[in-house]
Amino acid sequence: MAVDWGEALRVGGTGFGTVFLVLVILAVAITLIGLAVRRLNRSQTNSKQEGK
């Protein structure tokens, strides 16, 4: 039973790359959501202060 190391490296590299791609996508999504929440909180805080 011979191991095709080229195929093994390709499959492993594809999996490794996919994991990092998903992590980067999640990091970007979380950053964008954080920015949106921060802006919403600022606008709500400013409107409450103006209403005083």
N, C-alpha and C positions, 0 to 999 in steps of 0.2 A: 504494500500500500504506500505509494509515493505521494509526497506532499507537493503540490504545485505552489511554490512560494510566491510566484508572481500573482497568481489568483488570490492567494491568502492576503497578500499586502494590498491588493486592489480592494478586496472586500473590507478589510480592516480600515483602510484609509477612507473609504466611502462612509463607513459608519462613524468614524472619528470626525470627519468633516461635517457630516450631517448633524451630529450632536452640537458641535460648535456653532454651526449656522443657526440652529434652533435657539441656542443660548443667546446669540447676538440679537436675533429677532425679538426674543423675550425682553432683553435688556433695553432695547430701543422702545418697545411698546410700554414698558413700565416707566421709563423716563418721560415719554410723551404724556402718559396718563398723569404722572406726578406734576408735570408742568401745568396741565389743564386744571387739575384740582387746586393747585396753588393760585392760579389766576382767578378761579371761581371764588375761592375763599377771600382773596384780596378785594374783589369787586363787591362781595357781600359785606365785608367789613367796612369798606368805604361808604357804601350806601347806608349802613346802620349809623355810622358816625355823622353823615350829612343830615340824617333825620333827627338828630338830637336838638 
